[in-house]
């Protein structure tokens, strides 16, 4: 049995989508593939039970037989953090090792997903390098080329990781078109000279960065006031409506494919957003809009979502949701698989795992 752990140099690098695409590609090669996210850090309430959202998604996508407790055996809750800081022995390492040994039975390859970045869960004694060493996993490091310091970060993390485990290589994900040539022509040869394989350079695709009204409702526990039949409509960014209606219309017309966030008491801005066909309207402050707004939204099929938080909090939560967009619908799954096939050297990964 071989095992690979997908780690990253920063949060929201696209690890989950890459794990999904890698696992599916390995299955296409007629390998029995298992998946675990040892430490769950995207915690959601599902029917009164705390679970990791990535574990739920991957169990469904990959058709895993294991329970969610086995797919993600340790949930990094605030209570767990308190217990560890107080010196309580939670037996996390034995628990994880026992679960891994069970899940990996009769598997050809295990795909493990790291929590956060390389240093995530260090306080638990379960950083990516510690988990990789415990499970005999090799590491693939995912990174977004953000700025001139990206190579520094990667180099530092590689030095830390290579002390204990083998690093198969790097995948640059979500690479902007402005930087992709620089990465291919300068960064990739640099790491080649250092003996570090670059397994792929995946360009940014806006279709993977969108979020649906349904995901907003689920992610923020919102209430749908109108447009329930159109919750699969997507946006790729937000605009805050806090100006005069005339100014708002000019702004809204320039901001395509976005959700408007405004106060529930700003009927003027809500009607302005509907006039220019903004895709989603998010209302803050738990304030219901007047009936004409909801009637017009229903007529146009525009989802109106009510949230209890103030506007600033809603903006912060939406920005977080947009950063960690999940690949859940069929279109995104197919797109991610196709991009993985095109831009990642899967054969090189399989060969490296076989050594």
HELIX and SHEET records of a PDB file:
HELIX    1   1 UNK A   15  UNK A   28  1                                  14    
HELIX    2   2 UNK A   53  UNK A   62  1                                  10    
HELIX    3   3 UNK A   68  UNK A   71  1                                   4    
HELIX    4   4 UNK A   78  UNK A   85  1                                   8    
HELIX    5   5 UNK A   92  UNK A  103  1                                  12    
HELIX    6   6 UNK A  122  UNK A  124  5                                   3    
HELIX    7   7 UNK A  128  UNK A  135  1                                   8    
HELIX    8   8 UNK A  150  UNK A  161  1                                  12    
HELIX    9   9 UNK A  177  UNK A  182  1                                   6    
HELIX   10  10 UNK A  183  UNK A  187  3                                   5    
HELIX   11  11 UNK A  188  UNK A  193  1                                   6    
HELIX   12  12 UNK A  206  UNK A  208  5                                   3    
HELIX   13  13 UNK A  213  UNK A  220  1                                   8    
HELIX   14  14 UNK A  228  UNK A  230  5                                   3    
HELIX   15  15 UNK A  245  UNK A  254  1                                  10    
HELIX   16  16 UNK A  267  UNK A  275  1                                   9    
HELIX   17  17 UNK A  291  UNK A  300  1                                  10    
HELIX   18  18 UNK A  311  UNK A  323  1                                  13    
HELIX   19  19 UNK A  330  UNK A  343  1                                  14    
HELIX   20  20 UNK A  346  UNK A  354  1                                   9    
SHEET    1   A 6 UNK A  33  UNK A  36  0                                        
SHEET    2   A 6 UNK A 109  UNK A 113  1                                        
SHEET    3   A 6 UNK A   2  UNK A   8  1                                        
SHEET    4   A 6 UNK A 138  UNK A 143  1                                        
SHEET    5   A 6 UNK A 167  UNK A 175  1                                        
SHEET    6   A 6 UNK A 198  UNK A 203  1                                        
SHEET    1   B 2 UNK A  39  UNK A  40  0                                        
SHEET    2   B 2 UNK A  74  UNK A  75  1                                        
SHEET    1   C 2 UNK A  43  UNK A  46  0                                        
SHEET    2   C 2 UNK A  49  UNK A  52 -1                                        
SHEET    1   D 2 UNK A 211  UNK A 212  0                                        
SHEET    2   D 2 UNK A 234  UNK A 235 -1                                        
SHEET    1   E 5 UNK A 223  UNK A 226  0                                        
SHEET    2   E 5 UNK A 303  UNK A 306 -1                                        
SHEET    3   E 5 UNK A 280  UNK A 284  1                                        
SHEET    4   E 5 UNK A 258  UNK A 263  1                                        
SHEET    5   E 5 UNK A 237  UNK A 240  1                                        
END                                                                             
